[in-house]
Amino acid sequence: MKTALLYTFAVFLFESFVAQQADNPLIIQSDLSILLDVHTPRSEEARAAIAPFAELIKSPEHLHTFRLTPLSIWNARATGLCAEDMVRVLRDYARYPVPESVAEQIPILAERYGRAILQRHEQGLILSVSDLPLAELLVREKEVCRWLGSRIDPLQFYVEPAHRGVLKQALIAAGYPAEDLAGYVEGDPFPIVLRSFCRSGPPFLVRDYQREAADTFYAAGSARGGSGVIALPCGAGKTIVGLAVMSLIGQTTLVLTTSLTSVKQWHREILDKTEVPESAISEYTGECKEVGPITLSTYQVLTWRPNADAAFPHLALFQARSWGLIIYDEVHLLPAPVFRITSELQARRRMGLTATLIREDGREGDVFALIGPKRYDVPWRELEKEGFIASAVCYELRLPMPSDWRMRYAVAERRERFRIAAENPDKIKLAQKIIQRYPQRRTLILGEYIGQLKTMAEEMKIELITGTTPAHRREELYEQFRTGAIQQLILSRVGNFALDLPDADLLIQVSGKFGSRQEEAQRLGRILRPKADGRQAHFYTLVSIDSCEEDFAHHRQLFLTEQGYSYQSEIVPETRR
């Protein structure tokens, strides 16, 4: 009888809980996955609350799936979010009781961050661990043990300074990320003063979130700062955060970025917004190779070598001066050779700038270990509400392929089908119709395949910029676009990054690099600079229906969906008979 009463009471409590939480959007499962019901009133609120510590895996029409991973939780810890806050968020938005296994696992994973601490010692570095069982576990981990020196006492190990980076990588792989408090060597002094008025005329003010990001990274000069990643949307002023950090540190700086266009943009911004004289800014590129107090270079130059067996001659740039700060712009694109040299540069302050930490090669853990954890992040929609980036509407237009194209697709090898679908010739007519719908818009058309883009440029009478377009010609066309002399540009993947085209407000994506989430985010970012008249930006993706391109497009959209964007999907009838 007593057992029956207890069972009845337990059922009553459960049903009462469910009734009270029926409108809550989250279903938390014991495998650390989270389902978000997008049709509930609090779904957007819940999405924003879990985004700092959960990763979006898929986003079909009704239920979006997130997953809690060690790295997502460790990055959240590095930004100051504690395990109790994460569990509280889940309980606040849960439709059903949070499984106890999940409520227990989150603190276990969160607590692993910082159980191993690297600190400076007069003889080099010391790795301190929190308890004896962890110390014994680590000495039995082959990839960790090889980088540990002599054991000083049961909980401390001597570490060669040269092994600082590779040890942190090994600890990440073992599931116990180190908190690096070993500090930094000082670079050559070089004071950098931010201007109150831009050299070009208007007032210059570092926005509150930009200042907060810089201060969080710098951490008042303590060992707890000085390394890590700042994640801000495209158009939100990541370069300004870089300038603010440079002014706080006041030492020589090496800036690495993705292209010569980006180098020129950094050069302009430094001249415009700081008191640094032009003579102190050097460019180390294919055009010229100079080194100064502030040096700007590209990943392509640094990773050039004459053949596959040769060394990388330009990696010597990292040792060319006693750098006080190294900035990795678009850190999600960091190439493998730069990872290797960065492993040896752990005594230098290192800052990564990116719109998204997603790497399609899965090396987010190496960014965490070698550049540092995510130090600052702001949801895209939050900055949109404040007017710091433009509001944007995303569309996915699905169109059929012509009958002869469908036959080509049907008989093609599997690996060739994506390109056939992506190069659907009817996308040209559809792009023309979109432009006609917005006749006064500054339009960018972006694609992956040069042949497709050349055909579009010829048929639509629009200028095309590719990787082979000479730098001076690129700048001429960009300037004509800025001034309104031309209203449209077609760009290959050179348009994915660091374009200073603030008036662009219509983007048509005709093809992309398979299912790249970071490319999707970067491309939307091309039109997110806030507009003087507050007008809305429009982002169109053209996808061939009944093809593998649909699946890749769905995967591309994951990161932006996680940020709160939704795609208005429409099937377009055949454009020719």
C-alpha positions as CSV (number, residue, x, y, z in Angstrom):
1,M,0.0,0.0,0.0
2,K,2.8,2.4,0.9
3,T,4.6,1.7,-2.3
4,A,1.5,2.3,-4.3
5,L,0.9,5.6,-2.6
6,L,4.4,6.7,-3.2
7,Y,4.1,5.8,-6.9
8,T,0.8,7.7,-7.2
9,F,2.3,10.7,-5.6
10,A,5.4,10.6,-7.9
11,V,3.1,10.4,-10.9
12,F,1.1,13.3,-9.6
13,L,4.3,15.4,-9.2
14,F,5.5,14.5,-12.6
15,E,2.2,15.4,-14.3
16,S,2.0,18.6,-12.4
17,F,5.5,19.5,-13.6
18,V,4.7,18.7,-17.2
19,A,1.5,20.7,-17.0
20,Q,3.4,23.8,-15.7
21,Q,6.2,23.4,-18.3
22,A,4.0,22.4,-21.3
23,D,4.9,25.6,-23.2
24,N,8.6,25.3,-22.6
25,P,10.7,24.8,-25.7
26,L,13.5,22.5,-24.6
27,I,13.6,18.7,-24.4
28,I,16.9,17.6,-22.8
29,Q,18.0,14.1,-23.4
30,S,20.4,11.9,-21.5
31,D,22.8,11.6,-24.4
32,L,23.6,15.4,-23.9
33,S,21.4,16.4,-26.9
34,I,18.8,19.1,-26.6
35,L,15.8,19.5,-28.8
36,L,14.3,22.9,-29.3
37,D,10.7,23.2,-30.4
38,V,10.7,26.2,-32.6
39,H,6.9,26.7,-32.4
40,T,6.8,27.5,-28.7
41,P,6.5,31.1,-27.5
42,R,9.9,31.1,-25.7
43,S,11.9,29.3,-28.4
44,E,14.0,32.3,-29.5
45,E,14.7,33.2,-25.8
46,A,15.8,29.7,-25.1
47,R,18.0,29.5,-28.2
48,A,19.9,32.6,-27.1
49,A,20.2,31.2,-23.6
50,I,21.8,27.9,-24.6
51,A,23.9,29.1,-27.5
52,P,26.9,30.0,-25.3
53,F,27.3,26.4,-24.2
54,A,25.6,24.2,-26.7
55,E,26.3,23.5,-30.4
56,L,23.6,23.4,-33.0
57,I,23.7,20.0,-34.9
58,K,20.7,20.2,-37.2
59,S,17.7,22.4,-37.8
60,P,14.8,21.0,-39.7
61,E,11.4,22.7,-39.7
62,H,10.1,21.8,-36.2
63,L,12.7,20.5,-33.8
64,H,16.3,21.9,-33.8
65,T,19.0,19.6,-32.2
66,F,21.8,21.0,-30.1
67,R,24.5,19.0,-28.4
68,L,26.5,19.7,-25.2
69,T,30.2,18.9,-26.0
70,P,33.3,19.2,-23.8
71,L,34.6,22.1,-26.0
72,S,31.4,24.0,-26.0
73,I,31.3,23.8,-22.2
74,W,35.0,24.7,-21.8
75,N,34.6,27.8,-24.0
76,A,31.6,28.8,-21.9
77,R,33.7,28.4,-18.8
78,A,36.4,30.6,-20.3
79,T,33.9,33.4,-20.8
80,G,32.9,33.2,-17.1
81,L,29.8,31.0,-17.4
82,C,29.6,28.5,-14.5
83,A,28.1,25.0,-14.6
84,E,25.3,26.0,-12.2
85,D,24.2,28.7,-14.7
86,M,24.2,26.2,-17.5
87,V,22.1,23.7,-15.6
88,R,19.7,26.5,-14.4
89,V,19.1,27.6,-18.0
90,L,18.2,24.1,-19.0
91,R,15.8,23.7,-16.1
92,D,14.2,27.1,-16.8
93,Y,13.4,26.2,-20.3
94,A,12.9,22.4,-20.0
95,R,9.5,20.9,-20.9
96,Y,10.3,17.8,-18.9
97,P,12.6,17.3,-15.9
98,V,16.3,17.5,-16.9
99,P,17.8,14.0,-16.7
100,E,20.0,13.8,-13.6
101,S,22.8,12.3,-15.7
102,V,22.9,15.6,-17.7
103,A,22.7,17.8,-14.6
104,E,25.6,15.8,-13.2
105,Q,27.7,15.6,-16.4
106,I,27.8,19.4,-17.0
107,P,29.6,20.2,-13.7
108,I,32.0,17.3,-14.3
109,L,32.9,18.6,-17.8
110,A,33.0,22.2,-16.6
111,E,35.2,21.4,-13.7
112,R,37.8,19.8,-15.9
113,Y,38.7,23.3,-17.3
114,G,41.5,24.5,-15.0
115,R,42.2,21.3,-13.1
116,A,45.6,21.5,-14.8
117,I,47.4,24.8,-14.5
118,L,50.6,26.0,-16.3
119,Q,52.6,28.5,-14.3
120,R,56.0,30.2,-14.7
121,H,58.9,29.1,-12.5
122,E,62.4,30.3,-12.3
123,Q,63.6,27.1,-14.0
124,G,60.9,27.2,-16.7
125,L,57.3,26.1,-16.4
126,I,55.4,24.1,-13.9
127,L,52.3,22.1,-14.6
128,S,50.2,21.8,-11.4
129,V,47.2,19.4,-11.2
130,S,44.4,19.4,-8.7
131,D,44.7,15.9,-7.2
132,L,46.8,12.8,-7.2
133,P,44.4,10.6,-9.3
134,L,44.6,13.2,-12.1
135,A,48.4,13.3,-11.9
136,E,48.6,9.5,-12.2
137,L,46.1,9.5,-15.1
138,L,48.2,12.1,-17.0
139,V,51.5,10.3,-16.6
140,R,49.8,7.3,-18.1
141,E,48.5,9.3,-21.1
142,K,51.1,8.6,-23.7
143,E,50.7,12.0,-25.6
144,V,50.7,14.0,-22.3
145,C,53.5,12.1,-20.6
146,R,56.0,12.7,-23.5
147,W,55.9,16.5,-22.9
148,L,56.2,16.3,-19.1
149,G,59.5,16.8,-17.5
150,S,60.7,15.6,-14.1
151,R,58.1,15.3,-11.3
152,I,58.7,17.9,-8.7
153,D,56.2,16.5,-6.2
154,P,53.1,14.4,-6.4
155,L,51.0,17.2,-8.0
156,Q,53.6,19.2,-10.0
157,F,55.7,18.6,-13.1
158,Y,58.5,20.5,-14.7
159,V,57.7,21.5,-18.3
160,E,60.2,22.8,-21.0
161,P,59.0,26.2,-22.2
162,A,59.3,25.0,-25.8
163,H,56.7,22.3,-25.0
164,R,54.1,24.7,-23.7
165,G,51.9,24.5,-26.9
166,V,52.1,20.8,-27.6
167,L,51.4,19.9,-24.0
168,K,48.3,22.1,-24.1
169,Q,47.2,20.3,-27.2
170,A,47.8,16.9,-25.6
171,L,45.8,17.9,-22.5
172,I,42.9,19.0,-24.6
173,A,42.9,15.6,-26.3
174,A,43.0,13.9,-22.9
175,G,40.0,15.9,-21.8
176,Y,41.7,18.1,-19.2
177,P,42.4,21.5,-20.8
178,A,45.0,23.5,-19.0
179,E,44.5,27.0,-17.8
180,D,47.6,28.8,-18.9
181,L,48.8,31.3,-16.3
182,A,52.5,31.2,-17.3
183,G,52.3,34.7,-18.6
184,Y,54.1,36.4,-21.6
185,V,57.4,37.8,-22.5
186,E,57.3,41.5,-23.2
187,G,57.7,42.7,-26.8
188,D,59.4,45.8,-28.0
189,P,57.6,48.9,-26.6
190,F,55.5,50.8,-29.2
191,P,52.8,53.1,-27.8
192,I,49.6,53.2,-29.8
193,V,47.1,56.0,-29.2
194,L,43.6,55.9,-30.5
195,R,42.3,59.1,-32.1
196,S,39.2,61.0,-30.9
197,F,38.4,61.9,-34.5
198,C,39.2,59.8,-37.5
199,R,41.9,61.1,-39.8
200,S,39.1,61.1,-42.4
201,G,37.0,63.5,-40.3
202,P,34.2,61.9,-38.3
203,P,34.4,61.3,-34.5
204,F,35.9,57.9,-33.5
205,L,34.4,56.1,-30.5
206,V,35.0,52.6,-29.5
207,R,31.6,51.0,-28.8
208,D,30.9,49.6,-25.4
209,Y,30.9,46.0,-26.5
210,Q,34.2,46.5,-28.4
211,R,35.8,48.1,-25.3
212,E,34.5,45.3,-23.2
213,A,35.9,42.7,-25.6
214,A,39.3,44.4,-25.5
215,D,39.3,44.7,-21.7
216,T,38.3,41.1,-21.3
217,F,41.1,39.9,-23.5
218,Y,43.7,42.2,-21.9
219,A,42.6,41.4,-18.3
220,A,44.5,44.4,-16.9
221,G,47.7,42.9,-18.2
222,S,47.5,39.8,-16.0
223,A,48.4,36.2,-17.0
224,R,44.7,35.4,-17.1
225,G,44.4,37.5,-20.2
226,G,46.6,37.9,-23.2
227,S,45.4,34.9,-25.3
228,G,42.1,33.8,-26.7
229,V,39.5,34.5,-29.3
230,I,37.0,37.3,-29.8
231,A,33.9,36.2,-31.7
232,L,31.9,39.1,-33.2
233,P,29.6,39.2,-36.3
234,C,31.0,40.5,-39.5
235,G,30.4,44.2,-39.7
236,A,30.5,44.6,-35.9
237,G,34.0,46.0,-35.9
238,K,36.5,43.3,-35.0
239,T,39.3,45.4,-36.4
240,I,38.4,48.1,-33.9
241,V,38.7,45.6,-31.1
242,G,42.1,44.7,-32.5
243,L,43.1,48.4,-32.4
244,A,41.8,48.8,-28.8
245,V,43.9,45.8,-27.7
246,M,47.0,47.1,-29.5
247,S,46.6,50.4,-27.6
248,L,46.2,48.6,-24.3
249,I,49.3,46.5,-24.8
250,G,51.5,49.2,-26.4
251,Q,54.0,46.9,-28.0
252,T,55.0,45.8,-31.5
253,T,52.3,43.9,-33.3
254,L,52.1,41.4,-36.1
255,V,48.7,41.1,-37.8
256,L,48.0,38.0,-40.0
257,T,45.0,38.0,-42.2
258,T,43.5,36.3,-45.2
259,S,44.3,38.4,-48.2
260,L,46.0,41.5,-49.6
261,T,42.6,43.2,-49.6
262,S,42.4,42.6,-45.9
263,V,46.0,43.9,-45.4
264,K,45.1,47.1,-47.1
265,Q,41.9,47.4,-45.0
266,W,43.9,47.0,-41.7
267,H,46.4,49.6,-43.0
268,R,43.7,52.1,-43.7
269,E,42.0,51.5,-40.3
270,I,45.3,51.9,-38.4
271,L,46.1,55.2,-40.2
272,D,42.5,56.5,-39.9
273,K,41.9,55.7,-36.2
274,T,45.3,55.8,-34.4
275,E,48.1,58.3,-34.1
276,V,50.5,55.7,-35.6
277,P,52.5,57.3,-38.4
278,E,52.5,55.6,-41.8
279,S,56.2,55.0,-41.6
280,A,55.6,52.6,-38.7
281,I,53.2,50.3,-40.6
282,S,54.8,47.7,-42.8
283,E,53.4,45.1,-45.2
284,Y,54.9,41.7,-45.7
285,T,53.1,40.5,-48.8
286,G,53.7,39.3,-52.3
287,E,54.1,42.9,-53.3
288,C,56.7,43.9,-50.7
289,K,58.3,42.3,-47.7
290,E,59.1,44.9,-45.1
291,V,59.0,44.5,-41.3
292,G,58.2,47.4,-38.9
293,P,56.7,48.1,-35.5
294,I,53.3,47.1,-36.9
295,T,53.6,44.5,-39.6
296,L,50.7,43.2,-41.7
297,S,50.9,39.9,-43.6
298,T,48.8,37.1,-45.0
299,Y,48.5,33.4,-44.3
300,Q,49.1,32.7,-48.0
301,V,52.5,34.5,-47.9
302,L,53.5,32.8,-44.7
303,T,52.7,29.3,-46.0
304,W,54.3,29.7,-49.4
305,R,57.1,27.3,-50.3
306,P,58.7,26.5,-53.6
307,N,57.7,22.8,-53.5
308,A,56.0,20.3,-51.2
309,D,59.3,19.1,-49.7
310,A,60.7,22.5,-49.0
311,A,60.6,24.5,-45.8
312,F,58.4,27.6,-45.3
313,P,60.8,30.4,-45.7
314,H,58.5,33.2,-44.6
315,L,57.6,31.7,-41.2
316,A,60.8,33.5,-40.1
317,L,58.6,36.6,-39.9
318,F,57.4,35.3,-36.5
319,Q,61.0,35.7,-35.2
320,A,61.8,38.9,-37.1
321,R,61.0,41.1,-34.1
322,S,60.2,40.7,-30.5
323,W,56.4,40.9,-31.0
324,G,54.3,41.9,-28.1
325,L,51.1,40.8,-29.8
326,I,50.1,38.6,-32.7
327,I,46.6,39.0,-34.1
328,Y,45.2,36.2,-36.1
329,D,42.4,37.7,-38.2
330,E,39.7,35.2,-39.4
331,V,41.3,32.7,-37.0
332,H,38.9,29.9,-38.2
333,L,41.0,29.8,-41.4
334,L,44.3,29.4,-39.7
335,P,46.4,27.0,-41.9
336,A,48.2,24.0,-40.5
337,P,51.8,25.4,-40.8
338,V,50.8,28.5,-38.8
339,F,49.3,26.2,-36.2
340,R,52.7,24.5,-35.9
341,I,54.6,27.7,-35.5
342,T,52.0,29.1,-33.1
343,S,52.7,26.1,-30.9
344,E,56.2,27.5,-30.4
345,L,54.9,31.1,-29.7
346,Q,53.0,30.5,-26.5
347,A,55.1,33.1,-24.6
348,R,53.7,35.8,-27.0
349,R,50.2,37.4,-26.5
350,R,47.9,36.0,-29.2
351,M,44.5,37.1,-30.2
352,G,42.1,35.5,-32.7
353,L,39.4,37.4,-34.4
354,T,36.5,35.6,-36.0
355,A,32.7,35.7,-36.7
356,T,32.5,32.0,-36.0
357,L,34.8,29.5,-34.2
358,I,33.5,26.7,-36.6
359,R,36.3,25.1,-38.5
360,E,35.4,22.7,-41.3
361,D,38.5,20.7,-40.6
362,G,37.5,20.0,-37.0
363,R,40.5,21.8,-35.4
364,E,38.5,23.9,-33.0
365,G,40.4,22.2,-30.2
366,D,43.7,23.4,-31.6
367,V,42.5,27.0,-31.7
368,F,41.4,26.5,-28.0
369,A,44.8,25.2,-27.1
370,L,47.2,27.3,-29.2
371,I,45.4,30.7,-29.6
372,G,43.3,30.4,-26.4
373,P,39.7,29.9,-25.4
374,K,36.8,32.1,-26.5
375,R,37.1,35.2,-24.3
376,Y,34.2,37.2,-25.6
377,D,31.1,36.6,-27.7
378,V,27.9,38.6,-28.5
379,P,24.9,37.1,-30.2
380,W,24.3,38.5,-33.7
381,R,20.7,39.3,-33.1
382,E,21.6,41.3,-30.0
383,L,23.8,43.6,-32.0
384,E,21.2,43.8,-34.7
385,K,18.6,45.0,-32.1
386,E,21.0,47.7,-31.0
387,G,21.6,48.8,-34.6
388,F,25.3,47.9,-34.6
389,I,24.8,45.5,-37.5
390,A,22.1,45.7,-40.2
391,S,19.0,43.6,-39.9
392,A,18.9,40.9,-42.5
393,V,16.3,38.6,-44.0
394,C,17.5,35.3,-45.4
395,Y,15.9,33.4,-48.3
396,E,16.4,30.0,-49.8
397,L,15.1,29.8,-53.4
398,R,14.9,26.3,-54.7
399,L,14.6,26.0,-58.5
400,P,14.5,23.0,-60.8
401,M,17.3,22.1,-63.2
402,P,16.6,22.1,-66.9
403,S,15.7,18.7,-68.3
404,D,19.0,18.2,-70.0
405,W,20.8,19.3,-66.8
406,R,18.8,16.8,-64.7
407,M,19.9,14.0,-67.0
408,R,23.5,15.1,-66.6
409,Y,23.0,15.0,-62.9
410,A,21.3,11.6,-63.0
411,V,24.1,9.8,-64.9
412,A,27.1,11.6,-63.2
413,E,29.4,10.1,-60.6
414,R,28.4,10.9,-57.1
415,R,31.3,13.2,-56.5
416,E,30.4,15.3,-59.6
417,R,26.8,15.8,-58.8
418,F,27.2,18.7,-56.4
419,R,29.0,20.8,-58.9
420,I,26.4,20.1,-61.6
421,A,23.6,21.1,-59.3
422,A,25.5,24.2,-58.1
423,E,26.1,25.4,-61.7
424,N,22.5,25.0,-62.7
425,P,22.3,27.6,-65.6
426,D,18.8,28.7,-64.7
427,K,20.3,30.4,-61.6
428,I,21.4,33.2,-64.0
429,K,17.8,34.1,-64.9
430,L,16.7,33.8,-61.3
431,A,19.5,36.1,-60.2
432,Q,18.4,38.7,-62.8
433,K,14.9,38.6,-61.5
434,I,16.0,39.2,-57.9
435,I,18.1,42.2,-59.0
436,Q,15.1,43.5,-60.9
437,R,13.0,43.2,-57.7
438,Y,15.5,45.5,-55.9
439,P,16.6,48.0,-58.6
440,Q,18.3,50.4,-56.2
441,R,20.2,47.9,-54.1
442,R,24.0,47.5,-54.0
443,T,24.3,43.9,-55.0
444,L,27.0,41.3,-54.6
445,I,26.7,37.9,-56.4
446,L,29.0,35.3,-54.8
447,G,29.9,31.8,-56.1
448,E,32.4,29.0,-55.9
449,Y,32.9,28.0,-59.6
450,I,34.8,30.4,-61.9
451,G,33.3,29.1,-65.1
452,Q,29.8,29.7,-63.7
453,L,30.7,33.2,-62.6
454,K,32.3,34.1,-65.9
455,T,29.1,33.1,-67.7
456,M,27.0,35.1,-65.3
457,A,29.3,38.2,-65.8
458,E,29.0,38.0,-69.6
459,E,25.3,37.5,-69.7
460,M,24.4,40.0,-67.0
461,K,27.1,42.6,-68.0
462,I,28.4,42.8,-64.4
463,E,32.1,43.1,-63.5
464,L,33.8,39.9,-62.1
465,I,36.5,39.8,-59.4
466,T,38.4,36.5,-58.9
467,G,41.7,35.5,-57.3
468,T,43.5,36.2,-60.6
469,T,42.2,39.8,-60.8
470,P,45.2,42.1,-60.3
471,A,45.1,43.9,-56.9
472,H,45.0,47.4,-58.4
473,R,42.0,46.4,-60.6
474,R,40.2,44.9,-57.6
475,E,40.6,48.2,-55.7
476,E,39.4,50.2,-58.6
477,L,36.2,48.1,-58.8
478,Y,35.7,48.1,-55.1
479,E,36.0,51.9,-55.1
480,Q,33.5,52.2,-57.9
481,F,31.1,50.1,-55.9
482,R,31.6,52.2,-52.8
483,T,30.9,55.5,-54.7
484,G,27.9,54.0,-56.6
485,A,29.5,54.2,-60.0
486,I,28.6,50.5,-60.3
487,Q,25.7,48.9,-58.5
488,Q,26.6,45.2,-58.8
489,L,29.7,43.0,-58.5
490,I,30.2,39.3,-59.1
491,L,32.8,37.8,-56.7
492,S,34.5,34.4,-56.4
493,R,35.5,33.2,-52.9
494,V,37.7,36.3,-52.6
495,G,34.4,38.0,-51.6
496,N,34.1,35.8,-48.5
497,F,36.4,37.9,-46.3
498,A,37.4,41.4,-45.3
499,L,35.5,43.4,-47.9
500,D,35.1,47.1,-47.0
501,L,31.8,47.6,-48.9
502,P,29.6,49.1,-46.3
503,D,26.7,49.9,-48.6
504,A,26.2,46.4,-50.0
505,D,22.7,45.3,-48.9
506,L,21.7,42.5,-51.3
507,L,23.7,39.3,-51.7
508,I,22.9,36.5,-54.0
509,Q,24.7,33.3,-53.4
510,V,24.7,31.1,-56.5
511,S,27.1,28.4,-55.3
512,G,29.3,27.6,-52.3
513,K,31.9,25.3,-50.8
514,F,29.8,22.3,-50.1
515,G,28.3,22.5,-46.6
516,S,30.6,25.1,-45.1
517,R,28.9,26.8,-42.1
518,Q,31.6,29.4,-41.7
519,E,31.4,30.4,-45.4
520,E,27.7,31.0,-45.0
521,A,28.3,33.2,-42.0
522,Q,31.1,35.1,-43.7
523,R,29.0,35.7,-46.8
524,L,26.0,37.1,-44.8
525,G,28.5,39.3,-43.1
526,R,29.3,41.0,-46.4
527,I,26.0,42.9,-46.1
528,L,25.7,43.4,-42.3
529,R,27.4,46.8,-42.1
530,P,24.7,49.1,-40.6
531,K,23.1,51.4,-43.3
532,A,22.8,55.1,-42.7
533,D,19.0,55.0,-43.6
534,G,18.5,51.8,-41.5
535,R,17.4,49.7,-44.5
536,Q,17.2,46.0,-44.3
537,A,19.7,43.6,-45.9
538,H,18.6,40.7,-48.1
539,F,20.5,37.4,-48.4
540,Y,19.4,35.0,-51.2
541,T,20.7,31.5,-51.6
542,L,19.9,29.7,-54.9
543,V,19.6,25.9,-54.6
544,S,18.8,23.3,-57.2
545,I,15.8,21.2,-56.1
546,D,15.9,17.4,-56.0
547,S,19.7,17.4,-55.7
548,C,22.4,17.0,-53.1
549,E,22.9,20.7,-53.1
550,E,19.8,20.9,-50.8
551,D,21.4,18.8,-48.2
552,F,24.6,20.8,-48.3
553,A,22.6,24.1,-48.1
554,H,20.8,22.9,-45.0
555,H,24.1,22.1,-43.3
556,R,25.5,25.5,-44.3
557,Q,22.7,27.3,-42.6
558,L,23.3,25.7,-39.1
559,F,25.5,28.5,-37.6
560,L,23.2,31.3,-38.7
561,T,20.2,29.4,-37.4
562,E,22.0,29.1,-34.1
563,Q,22.3,32.9,-34.1
564,G,18.6,33.2,-34.5
565,Y,18.3,33.7,-38.3
566,S,15.6,31.8,-40.2
567,Y,15.4,31.1,-43.9
568,Q,12.3,31.8,-45.9
569,S,12.1,28.9,-48.3
570,E,10.4,29.0,-51.6
571,I,10.2,26.7,-54.6
572,V,10.6,28.7,-57.9
573,P,8.9,27.3,-61.0
574,E,11.0,26.5,-64.1
575,T,12.4,29.6,-65.7
576,R,12.3,28.2,-69.2
577,R,10.3,25.6,-71.0
